[in-house]
Each structure stands twice: as C-alpha cells, then as structure tokens.
C-alpha cells in the first residue's frame, strides 16, 4: 500500500484520551456555561450564526466598481434584499452556471447575453435579489427578468445586454420586478465602492453569515486585486454548488480568458463542496474585470503572465467555497474528505463525493462517532475500482483501517477525542491507481431538518 500508515498512538496519548473521556461531561457543561449565547443571524429570523462562521474580511475599494443595497421587500422582515454592482466604464465578464435541467430565468438571461457576439464586453450592471429565485416560472418569469434588465439599463444609461441578473430564494414564485424598479433611484443614490459588506449580507437567504474573500497578485509587476462575495447554505452540491458568487478584479482580462480561468478553478472549488447533495436551479458564478489597475491587457488563454493571477483567483474561490460549507444548514463540523490511490481523477472525485454525500457518514460525524464502516459502505456502493484487500481509512493522523481490515492499533478513545474537533480530515486510500481528489462537506444535524422544514414560512 502506497499510503503511509499512521504511527501507533503512544501510551501517554492513550492515557490523556482516557482522562479526557472521563472528564468530558464536566468539561462540556463548563464549556456550555461559559460560552456566550449564540447570536441571531443577519438573514432569516430565528437562525443562529453557525459555530463555524468566518468573520467578513475587509474588502478594499476597487477601481471601476460601485455597490449599493436596498430593501425591495422580498422578505417580510426588515433587511436588504437587493444588491447592485455598477461598473461606470464597463467591465469584461464571464460566468459559470448550474447544470440543473430546470435553470432559472436569470440564469437563462445571463447565459444568453454572455453567449452573444462580443458577449461579456462592456458589462455595466449586476442586479441581484434575494427572497425569490424566479425559477420554474415559465414565460412570466422570463418576462420579469427581461423587464428588470430593461428598467435597470434605462436608469443607468446602458444596453439591456450590459445587465447581468441573479436571483436566489423560493423556487416557483414569479419575480415581482416592480419591487426592484421602485428601488433603483435609491440604489443609484447609494452607490459606493465601500459597500462590500452590505452586499455580502444582502444576498443571504438561509445563510447565517456573509461570505467574502480577497487576494492580491501581480501581472508584469503591477499589483492587481481580486475580491468576491458568495452566498449559500443549503441545496449545495455540484454542479455548482444554492450558491451565488460574484468576483471582481481590477485586472484587464478579456472575457474568453476570464471564462477559461473560471472553468478551470470551479472544478476544484465550487464543484468540490457539498452540504446536502442537492443542486440548485440558480447557481451562478460571475467574474468581472474592470481593467483599472494599470496592468497590461491579457487577451490570450494560456498567457504565462496569468500564473500569479490564476493562483490568487483559485485562492479566493476556494476560500468562498469553504465558507459555504462552514455555513451549511445546521453544520457543526467542517469535513475534508480526500480519496487517493484511485484509478483516475474522476474516479477519486466520485468516491470522495459518495462519502461526502452519505447521510449515514454525515450523521455519524455529527454524533462525533468515527464509524468508519459507513465510509466503507459509501466507497463500496459506487461502481469505481477499489481494491478491498488494500483499502485504508484514516481520521486525521489516526488509522482506522489498513489492508482491508481494522487497524491492529485502533484505539476508540483516541479516535473519539479526535472526532470532537470542529474540523475533521478523512482520508481513504483505495489502492487502484495514483489519482486523488478532495471534497469538502459538513455534518448533518437535526437543525438541517428544522431549517428546511419551515423554509417558506
């Protein structure tokens, strides 16, 4: 077997684990008593902020982009649910969208504009609403999307094709575009380059914290910024992960190059996370390049000058993808699942996703139970090549199984102690080749049922 076995646990570690287990009820009681009460989330009333929440970073103002938010009234409670990105001089744009067979009206709109001749050049607006997905709404929904673009274009003096749209919320409800139109004057008056945090909160649905990320890089010695926000909490699974992501850079990059970069990195970021195995009708990831940094224009896919930019873009996308999982509905554990020794990258990915999507695996993790038998189940139920007699399973540094059997040094106390961590690493070696893949997921708790049981109320 090519995977190095973990070192046997020392006697000292075993004693520590035994003491920890004995004191666990007292420790847990003290921890509960001293922890501050969970704070309500900024999204839907009644949701508590995820224990895995990440603070929203300080996203610096970026040349060529202004942002505003408003309350359009798609939610009954007081909150902003309309977000507009304005690019005064236009921006290059590219997008990646859901492969769901019932795509939403805004997804159809964006794909049509970006696929047109010179699509993605000179984009002026991004209009996003939360609270209504405008999906499975037929011609009425398509007309509402078109009117939204038309009114926004009229207000900001651009063409309809220069307006991108995104919606998130309840499926099967036609968008009341008049609510958006009525707020466009307020949006125009409130535009500011410093409204990233408001935008992050404005696109939330069952999210419990806003998600943002930023990075810097260089193109031919010129500093370039990349910043983005995302939303997503449930209905998260490839392809793409109910998620929206909007990334802006001040680099000058042509739409075909932006699309190539986005497609390249979506596979290892937004398409490598799963919360519940359900794919949304509205998944949208858009990237905009304002060209205000002063860096040279990049117009060719494969340009070597993009190496640093590509790395930074993947960093931002992966950070946002991880935050989606950390805000998984009811999540208490962030789980990294790696499959190595697979016959091909596609096989490794399918195996990792089978583990990550298994309700039995996810509930065991929620119960802090290192039930590696459920991992064996999730691996074996696929039709991928697996060498049963060389299969190995690791939880962090601890070996659960090796060479197709329980590890001789398996220690329940040590493993139970590890499972109490907020972040869990699971590695499975299937001994069928040299390929590997990683998928990130979360546990499955009672809160997931509670949140989705009254989603529309």
SETI-577551 format. One line per field, with one value per residue (C-alpha): residue number from 0; residue in three letters; x, y, z. Coordinates in steps of 0.5 Angstrom, whole numbers, always signed. Example, Ala and Ser with C-alpha at 12.3 -4.5 7.8 and 13.67 -1.06 7.14 Angstrom:
% residues 2
k <- [0 / 1];
r <- [ALA / SER];
xx <- [+25 / +27];
yy <- [-9 / -2];
zz <- [+16 / +14];
This chain:
% residues 457
k <- [0 / 1 / 2 / 3 / 4 / 5 / 6 / 7 / 8 / 9 / 10 / 11 / 12 / 13 / 14 / 15 / 16 / 17 / 18 / 19 / 20 / 21 / 22 / 23 / 24 / 25 / 26 / 27 / 28 / 29 / 30 / 31 / 32 / 33 / 34 / 35 / 36 / 37 / 38 / 39 / 40 / 41 / 42 / 43 / 44 / 45 / 46 / 47 / 48 / 49 / 50 / 51 / 52 / 53 / 54 / 55 / 56 / 57 / 58 / 59 / 60 / 61 / 62 / 63 / 64 / 65 / 66 / 67 / 68 / 69 / 70 / 71 / 72 / 73 / 74 / 75 / 76 / 77 / 78 / 79 / 80 / 81 / 82 / 83 / 84 / 85 / 86 / 87 / 88 / 89 / 90 / 91 / 92 / 93 / 94 / 95 / 96 / 97 / 98 / 99 / 100 / 101 / 102 / 103 / 104 / 105 / 106 / 107 / 108 / 109 / 110 / 111 / 112 / 113 / 114 / 115 / 116 / 117 / 118 / 119 / 120 / 121 / 122 / 123 / 124 / 125 / 126 / 127 / 128 / 129 / 130 / 131 / 132 / 133 / 134 / 135 / 136 / 137 / 138 / 139 / 140 / 141 / 142 / 143 / 144 / 145 / 146 / 147 / 148 / 149 / 150 / 151 / 152 / 153 / 154 / 155 / 156 / 157 / 158 / 159 / 160 / 161 / 162 / 163 / 164 / 165 / 166 / 167 / 168 / 169 / 170 / 171 / 172 / 173 / 174 / 175 / 176 / 177 / 178 / 179 / 180 / 181 / 182 / 183 / 184 / 185 / 186 / 187 / 188 / 189 / 190 / 191 / 192 / 193 / 194 / 195 / 196 / 197 / 198 / 199 / 200 / 201 / 202 / 203 / 204 / 205 / 206 / 207 / 208 / 209 / 210 / 211 / 212 / 213 / 214 / 215 / 216 / 217 / 218 / 219 / 220 / 221 / 222 / 223 / 224 / 225 / 226 / 227 / 228 / 229 / 230 / 231 / 232 / 233 / 234 / 235 / 236 / 237 / 238 / 239 / 240 / 241 / 242 / 243 / 244 / 245 / 246 / 247 / 248 / 249 / 250 / 251 / 252 / 253 / 254 / 255 / 256 / 257 / 258 / 259 / 260 / 261 / 262 / 263 / 264 / 265 / 266 / 267 / 268 / 269 / 270 / 271 / 272 / 273 / 274 / 275 / 276 / 277 / 278 / 279 / 280 / 281 / 282 / 283 / 284 / 285 / 286 / 287 / 288 / 289 / 290 / 291 / 292 / 293 / 294 / 295 / 296 / 297 / 298 / 299 / 300 / 301 / 302 / 303 / 304 / 305 / 306 / 307 / 308 / 309 / 310 / 311 / 312 / 313 / 314 / 315 / 316 / 317 / 318 / 319 / 320 / 321 / 322 / 323 / 324 / 325 / 326 / 327 / 328 / 329 / 330 / 331 / 332 / 333 / 334 / 335 / 336 / 337 / 338 / 339 / 340 / 341 / 342 / 343 / 344 / 345 / 346 / 347 / 348 / 349 / 350 / 351 / 352 / 353 / 354 / 355 / 356 / 357 / 358 / 359 / 360 / 361 / 362 / 363 / 364 / 365 / 366 / 367 / 368 / 369 / 370 / 371 / 372 / 373 / 374 / 375 / 376 / 377 / 378 / 379 / 380 / 381 / 382 / 383 / 384 / 385 / 386 / 387 / 388 / 389 / 390 / 391 / 392 / 393 / 394 / 395 / 396 / 397 / 398 / 399 / 400 / 401 / 402 / 403 / 404 / 405 / 406 / 407 / 408 / 409 / 410 / 411 / 412 / 413 / 414 / 415 / 416 / 417 / 418 / 419 / 420 / 421 / 422 / 423 / 424 / 425 / 426 / 427 / 428 / 429 / 430 / 431 / 432 / 433 / 434 / 435 / 436 / 437 / 438 / 439 / 440 / 441 / 442 / 443 / 444 / 445 / 446 / 447 / 448 / 449 / 450 / 451 / 452 / 453 / 454 / 455 / 456];
r <- [UNK / UNK / UNK / UNK / UNK / UNK / UNK / UNK / UNK / UNK / UNK / UNK / UNK / UNK / UNK / UNK / UNK / UNK / UNK / UNK / UNK / UNK / UNK / UNK / UNK / UNK / UNK / UNK / UNK / UNK / UNK / UNK / UNK / UNK / UNK / UNK / UNK / UNK / UNK / UNK / UNK / UNK / UNK / UNK / UNK / UNK / UNK / UNK / UNK / UNK / UNK / UNK / UNK / UNK / UNK / UNK / UNK / UNK / UNK / UNK / UNK / UNK / UNK / UNK / UNK / UNK / UNK / UNK / UNK / UNK / UNK / UNK / UNK / UNK / UNK / UNK / UNK / UNK / UNK / UNK / UNK / UNK / UNK / UNK / UNK / UNK / UNK / UNK / UNK / UNK / UNK / UNK / UNK / UNK / UNK / UNK / UNK / UNK / UNK / UNK / UNK / UNK / UNK / UNK / UNK / UNK / UNK / UNK / UNK / UNK / UNK / UNK / UNK / UNK / UNK / UNK / UNK / UNK / UNK / UNK / UNK / UNK / UNK / UNK / UNK / UNK / UNK / UNK / UNK / UNK / UNK / UNK / UNK / UNK / UNK / UNK / UNK / UNK / UNK / UNK / UNK / UNK / UNK / UNK / UNK / UNK / UNK / UNK / UNK / UNK / UNK / UNK / UNK / UNK / UNK / UNK / UNK / UNK / UNK / UNK / UNK / UNK / UNK / UNK / UNK / UNK / UNK / UNK / UNK / UNK / UNK / UNK / UNK / UNK / UNK / UNK / UNK / UNK / UNK / UNK / UNK / UNK / UNK / UNK / UNK / UNK / UNK / UNK / UNK / UNK / UNK / UNK / UNK / UNK / UNK / UNK / UNK / UNK / UNK / UNK / UNK / UNK / UNK / UNK / UNK / UNK / UNK / UNK / UNK / UNK / UNK / UNK / UNK / UNK / UNK / UNK / UNK / UNK / UNK / UNK / UNK / UNK / UNK / UNK / UNK / UNK / UNK / UNK / UNK / UNK / UNK / UNK / UNK / UNK / UNK / UNK / UNK / UNK / UNK / UNK / UNK / UNK / UNK / UNK / UNK / UNK / UNK / UNK / UNK / UNK / UNK / UNK / UNK / UNK / UNK / UNK / UNK / UNK / UNK / UNK / UNK / UNK / UNK / UNK / UNK / UNK / UNK / UNK / UNK / UNK / UNK / UNK / UNK / UNK / UNK / UNK / UNK / UNK / UNK / UNK / UNK / UNK / UNK / UNK / UNK / UNK / UNK / UNK / UNK / UNK / UNK / UNK / UNK / UNK / UNK / UNK / UNK / UNK / UNK / UNK / UNK / UNK / UNK / UNK / UNK / UNK / UNK / UNK / UNK / UNK / UNK / UNK / UNK / UNK / UNK / UNK / UNK / UNK / UNK / UNK / UNK / UNK / UNK / UNK / UNK / UNK / UNK / UNK / UNK / UNK / UNK / UNK / UNK / UNK / UNK / UNK / UNK / UNK / UNK / UNK / UNK / UNK / UNK / UNK / UNK / UNK / UNK / UNK / UNK / UNK / UNK / UNK / UNK / UNK / UNK / UNK / UNK / UNK / UNK / UNK / UNK / UNK / UNK / UNK / UNK / UNK / UNK / UNK / UNK / UNK / UNK / UNK / UNK / UNK / UNK / UNK / UNK / UNK / UNK / UNK / UNK / UNK / UNK / UNK / UNK / UNK / UNK / UNK / UNK / UNK / UNK / UNK / UNK / UNK / UNK / UNK / UNK / UNK / UNK / UNK / UNK / UNK / UNK / UNK / UNK / UNK / UNK / UNK / UNK / UNK / UNK / UNK / UNK / UNK / UNK / UNK / UNK / UNK / UNK / UNK / UNK / UNK / UNK / UNK / UNK / UNK / UNK / UNK / UNK / UNK / UNK / UNK / UNK / UNK / UNK / UNK / UNK / UNK / UNK / UNK / UNK / UNK / UNK / UNK / UNK / UNK / UNK / UNK / UNK / UNK / UNK / UNK / UNK / UNK / UNK / UNK / UNK];
xx <- [+0 / +3 / -1 / +4 / +1 / +0 / +4 / +2 / -1 / +3 / +1 / +2 / -3 / -8 / -8 / -9 / -15 / -18 / -18 / -21 / -26 / -28 / -28 / -32 / -39 / -36 / -32 / -38 / -42 / -37 / -36 / -43 / -44 / -38 / -40 / -44 / -51 / -51 / -53 / -58 / -56 / -57 / -61 / -67 / -70 / -69 / -63 / -57 / -50 / -46 / -41 / -36 / -37 / -32 / -31 / -33 / -26 / -24 / -25 / -21 / -25 / -23 / -23 / -28 / -34 / -39 / -44 / -51 / -56 / -63 / -70 / -74 / -79 / -78 / -78 / -83 / -78 / -73 / -67 / -63 / -65 / -63 / -56 / -53 / -46 / -45 / -39 / -39 / -34 / -36 / -32 / -31 / -35 / -35 / -40 / -41 / -48 / -52 / -53 / -59 / -64 / -69 / -65 / -68 / -70 / -64 / -59 / -62 / -62 / -54 / -52 / -56 / -52 / -45 / -46 / -48 / -43 / -38 / -42 / -38 / -35 / -37 / -42 / -45 / -49 / -50 / -57 / -58 / -64 / -65 / -72 / -75 / -71 / -75 / -74 / -79 / -84 / -84 / -85 / -88 / -81 / -77 / -81 / -80 / -72 / -72 / -76 / -71 / -66 / -69 / -71 / -64 / -61 / -66 / -64 / -56 / -56 / -54 / -56 / -60 / -55 / -50 / -54 / -53 / -58 / -58 / -64 / -64 / -70 / -76 / -77 / -84 / -85 / -85 / -81 / -84 / -80 / -84 / -80 / -73 / -75 / -78 / -72 / -67 / -67 / -65 / -59 / -57 / -56 / -53 / -47 / -41 / -34 / -34 / -41 / -38 / -40 / -47 / -47 / -45 / -51 / -56 / -55 / -56 / -62 / -61 / -54 / -52 / -46 / -44 / -38 / -32 / -25 / -20 / -13 / -7 / -2 / +2 / +2 / +8 / +10 / +3 / -1 / -8 / -13 / -19 / -25 / -31 / -37 / -42 / -48 / -50 / -52 / -57 / -58 / -51 / -48 / -44 / -45 / -45 / -46 / -56 / -50 / -48 / -41 / -39 / -32 / -29 / -22 / -18 / -14 / -15 / -17 / -21 / -28 / -25 / -19 / -24 / -28 / -23 / -20 / -27 / -28 / -21 / -22 / -29 / -28 / -23 / -27 / -35 / -36 / -32 / -36 / -43 / -48 / -53 / -52 / -58 / -56 / -60 / -63 / -60 / -52 / -49 / -41 / -39 / -33 / -32 / -25 / -25 / -18 / -17 / -10 / -6 / -3 / -3 / -9 / -9 / -13 / -10 / -12 / -5 / -1 / +4 / +3 / -3 / +0 / +0 / -7 / -9 / -7 / -10 / -16 / -17 / -15 / -21 / -26 / -23 / -24 / -31 / -33 / -30 / -35 / -41 / -39 / -38 / -45 / -48 / -55 / -54 / -47 / -42 / -37 / -32 / -30 / -25 / -25 / -19 / -19 / -12 / -10 / -16 / -16 / -17 / -18 / -26 / -26 / -23 / -28 / -34 / -31 / -30 / -37 / -40 / -37 / -39 / -46 / -48 / -53 / -50 / -43 / -45 / -50 / -44 / -39 / -45 / -45 / -37 / -37 / -31 / -36 / -31 / -36 / -40 / -34 / -33 / -41 / -40 / -34 / -37 / -43 / -40 / -38 / -31 / -25 / -23 / -18 / -22 / -16 / -11 / -17 / -14 / -18 / -15 / -18 / -13 / -7 / -10 / -11 / -18 / -17 / -11 / -10 / -18 / -18 / -19 / -12 / -9 / -7 / -14 / -16 / -23 / -21 / -16 / -21 / -27 / -22 / -21 / -28 / -29 / -25 / -29 / -25 / -25 / -20 / -22 / -17 / -19 / -14 / -17 / -10 / -13 / -8 / -5 / -10 / -13 / -19 / -21 / -28 / -31 / -37 / -40 / -44 / -52 / -55 / -63 / -62 / -62 / -69 / -71 / -69 / -72 / -78 / -80 / -76 / -82 / -85];
yy <- [+0 / +7 / +11 / +11 / +8 / +13 / +12 / +8 / +12 / +13 / +10 / +18 / +20 / +14 / +16 / +23 / +21 / +16 / +22 / +27 / +22 / +21 / +29 / +30 / +31 / +36 / +40 / +40 / +43 / +48 / +50 / +51 / +55 / +60 / +61 / +67 / +66 / +65 / +71 / +71 / +71 / +77 / +73 / +69 / +71 / +65 / +62 / +62 / +64 / +58 / +56 / +55 / +62 / +66 / +74 / +78 / +81 / +88 / +88 / +94 / +99 / +97 / +102 / +101 / +98 / +102 / +98 / +99 / +95 / +97 / +93 / +91 / +88 / +80 / +79 / +80 / +82 / +89 / +87 / +89 / +84 / +88 / +89 / +92 / +93 / +98 / +99 / +106 / +105 / +98 / +91 / +85 / +79 / +71 / +66 / +59 / +57 / +51 / +45 / +44 / +42 / +47 / +53 / +60 / +66 / +70 / +64 / +64 / +71 / +72 / +66 / +69 / +75 / +72 / +68 / +73 / +76 / +80 / +78 / +80 / +86 / +93 / +90 / +96 / +93 / +86 / +86 / +81 / +80 / +75 / +72 / +70 / +65 / +67 / +59 / +55 / +61 / +60 / +66 / +70 / +69 / +71 / +77 / +79 / +78 / +82 / +88 / +88 / +89 / +94 / +98 / +98 / +99 / +105 / +108 / +107 / +109 / +103 / +97 / +91 / +86 / +90 / +88 / +81 / +78 / +74 / +71 / +67 / +64 / +61 / +57 / +57 / +64 / +69 / +75 / +82 / +86 / +92 / +92 / +92 / +98 / +102 / +102 / +104 / +111 / +109 / +104 / +110 / +115 / +110 / +107 / +107 / +103 / +101 / +97 / +90 / +88 / +90 / +87 / +80 / +81 / +83 / +77 / +72 / +67 / +62 / +64 / +66 / +70 / +74 / +71 / +75 / +74 / +78 / +77 / +81 / +79 / +82 / +82 / +84 / +88 / +91 / +90 / +87 / +86 / +80 / +81 / +77 / +75 / +69 / +66 / +59 / +55 / +49 / +46 / +46 / +41 / +40 / +43 / +48 / +48 / +55 / +59 / +65 / +68 / +75 / +76 / +83 / +84 / +91 / +87 / +88 / +81 / +79 / +75 / +69 / +69 / +70 / +64 / +59 / +61 / +61 / +54 / +52 / +53 / +52 / +44 / +45 / +50 / +51 / +44 / +41 / +42 / +39 / +40 / +36 / +33 / +38 / +42 / +49 / +52 / +58 / +57 / +63 / +65 / +71 / +75 / +82 / +85 / +93 / +94 / +100 / +97 / +99 / +92 / +90 / +87 / +80 / +77 / +70 / +64 / +61 / +67 / +66 / +73 / +70 / +65 / +69 / +72 / +65 / +62 / +68 / +67 / +60 / +62 / +67 / +62 / +56 / +61 / +63 / +55 / +53 / +59 / +56 / +49 / +52 / +56 / +49 / +49 / +46 / +45 / +44 / +40 / +42 / +36 / +35 / +28 / +26 / +20 / +18 / +12 / +12 / +10 / +17 / +24 / +23 / +16 / +19 / +25 / +21 / +16 / +23 / +25 / +19 / +19 / +27 / +26 / +20 / +22 / +16 / +19 / +26 / +24 / +20 / +26 / +30 / +25 / +25 / +18 / +15 / +10 / +8 / +2 / +8 / +10 / +3 / +3 / +10 / +7 / +0 / +3 / +6 / +3 / +5 / +1 / -1 / -6 / -8 / -12 / -6 / -1 / +4 / +9 / +15 / +20 / +26 / +22 / +16 / +10 / +6 / +1 / -2 / -7 / -8 / -9 / -6 / -3 / -7 / -1 / +2 / +6 / +8 / +13 / +17 / +17 / +19 / +25 / +27 / +27 / +33 / +37 / +43 / +41 / +33 / +30 / +24 / +20 / +14 / +10 / +5 / +2 / +2 / +8 / +14 / +19 / +23 / +28 / +33 / +34 / +39 / +38 / +39 / +34 / +33 / +35 / +36 / +43 / +42 / +39 / +45 / +50 / +46 / +44 / +51 / +54 / +58 / +61];
zz <- [+0 / -2 / +3 / +10 / +16 / +22 / +28 / +33 / +39 / +45 / +52 / +54 / +49 / +51 / +58 / +56 / +52 / +57 / +62 / +57 / +56 / +64 / +65 / +58 / +61 / +66 / +61 / +56 / +62 / +64 / +56 / +55 / +62 / +60 / +52 / +50 / +48 / +40 / +36 / +31 / +24 / +19 / +14 / +16 / +23 / +28 / +25 / +30 / +27 / +25 / +30 / +24 / +22 / +19 / +20 / +14 / +11 / +10 / +2 / +0 / -5 / -12 / -18 / -23 / -18 / -14 / -10 / -7 / -3 / -1 / +2 / -4 / +0 / -2 / +5 / +11 / +16 / +16 / +11 / +5 / -1 / -7 / -9 / -15 / -17 / -22 / -27 / -29 / -35 / -37 / -35 / -38 / -35 / -36 / -32 / -30 / -29 / -26 / -30 / -27 / -32 / -29 / -30 / -27 / -31 / -29 / -31 / -38 / -39 / -37 / -41 / -47 / -46 / -45 / -51 / -56 / -60 / -56 / -50 / -44 / -46 / -43 / -38 / -33 / -28 / -24 / -21 / -15 / -11 / -5 / -3 / -10 / -14 / -20 / -22 / -25 / -27 / -35 / -39 / -34 / -30 / -36 / -38 / -31 / -32 / -38 / -35 / -29 / -34 / -39 / -33 / -30 / -37 / -37 / -30 / -31 / -39 / -42 / -46 / -43 / -45 / -41 / -35 / -31 / -27 / -21 / -16 / -10 / -5 / -6 / -13 / -16 / -15 / -20 / -19 / -18 / -22 / -20 / -13 / -16 / -21 / -15 / -11 / -17 / -15 / -8 / -11 / -15 / -10 / -5 / -10 / -6 / -7 / +0 / +1 / +0 / +7 / +6 / -1 / +3 / +7 / +2 / -2 / +4 / +5 / +10 / +11 / +18 / +16 / +10 / +6 / +3 / +1 / -2 / -5 / -9 / -14 / -20 / -27 / -30 / -24 / -23 / -17 / -18 / -13 / -13 / -9 / -8 / -4 / -4 / -1 / +0 / +6 / +4 / -3 / -4 / -9 / -15 / -21 / -18 / -11 / -8 / -9 / -12 / -13 / -15 / -16 / -18 / -21 / -23 / -28 / -35 / -38 / -44 / -43 / -46 / -42 / -35 / -37 / -38 / -31 / -28 / -31 / -29 / -22 / -21 / -21 / -15 / -11 / -12 / -15 / -10 / -4 / -2 / +4 / +2 / -5 / -8 / -14 / -14 / -20 / -20 / -18 / -21 / -21 / -25 / -25 / -27 / -30 / -29 / -32 / -28 / -24 / -30 / -31 / -39 / -42 / -42 / -49 / -50 / -46 / -43 / -43 / -38 / -34 / -31 / -27 / -21 / -22 / -23 / -17 / -13 / -16 / -14 / -7 / -7 / -10 / -5 / +1 / -1 / -3 / +4 / +8 / +4 / +7 / +14 / +14 / +12 / +15 / +22 / +21 / +27 / +23 / +17 / +14 / +9 / +5 / +1 / -3 / -6 / -10 / -15 / -22 / -25 / -22 / -24 / -20 / -14 / -14 / -15 / -9 / -5 / -6 / -5 / +2 / +3 / +1 / +5 / +11 / +15 / +14 / +16 / +22 / +25 / +24 / +28 / +33 / +34 / +32 / +28 / +25 / +19 / +17 / +14 / +10 / +7 / +5 / +2 / -2 / -4 / -7 / -12 / -19 / -18 / -18 / -11 / -8 / -2 / +1 / +1 / +3 / +8 / +12 / +17 / +21 / +22 / +24 / +26 / +23 / +23 / +18 / +14 / +8 / +8 / +16 / +22 / +24 / +30 / +34 / +33 / +39 / +41 / +46 / +42 / +36 / +40 / +42 / +35 / +33 / +38 / +33 / +29 / +23 / +21 / +16 / +13 / +8 / +4 / +0 / -5 / -8 / -15 / -18 / -17 / -17 / -12 / -10 / -5 / -3 / +3 / +7 / +14 / +18 / +18 / +25 / +27 / +25 / +18 / +18 / +23 / +18 / +12 / +15 / +15 / +9 / +6 / +13];
